[in-house]
């Protein structure tokens, strides 16, 4: 039990330090949002870009996408 609590605390600290957010979309799934610095050649500077990865798919394959 203590190991699980320790892992949870370490993941929480890592998320706070690096700007990582875990967000649940209502009908789609659970996503991990994180910031990446990309170098822009035209302006010769780093820009912050937000990327997302799906962690868990909530929607089943049989369901259709909502129209609205």
N, C-alpha and C positions, 0 to 999 in steps of 0.2 A: 504494500500500500504506500509506503514511504517512497519507493522508487517511482511510482506513477505520479505522485505529487511533485517530486523533484523534476521529472521530465516536463510536467505541465508548467512549472515555474520557469524552467530554462527556455521553453518555447515562448512563453509570454514575454520574457525579457528580450529574447532575440527579435520578436515581432515589434516591440516598442523601440528598440534601438535602430532598426533598419527600415521602418516605415512599412511594415507588412500588415495587411488587413485581410481577415477572413470574413466574407460576406455571403449570406444566404439569399439568393434570389427566390421570389415567391414560388414560381412554377418551374424553374429551369434547373437549378442545382446550387451547389456550394462552390464559390470561387475564391481563389487566393489572389489578391491584388498586391503588386509590389512595384517599387520605383526603380528605374534603371537610368543611368546617365549615359547618353549617346553623344558622340562627337559629331557636330554639324560642320561639314566641310565648307559650305558657303560662308557661314558666319564665323568660322574658326573658334567655336566655343562648345562647351558641353551643355546639353539641354536635358531636362528631366522628362522621362516618358513613363507613363503608367502602363503596366502590362498585367494581364490576368491569365490564370490557369484554372481549369475546372478540376476541383478535387473530388466532387461527388455529383453524380447525375441523379436528380430526383425524378425527372420526367421518364415515364416508361416509353418503350419503343412503339407501343400500340396507340398512344395518344397523339392527336393531331396538334399542331401549333395553333395557339389562339389567334383569331382574326384581328381582334382589337386589344 
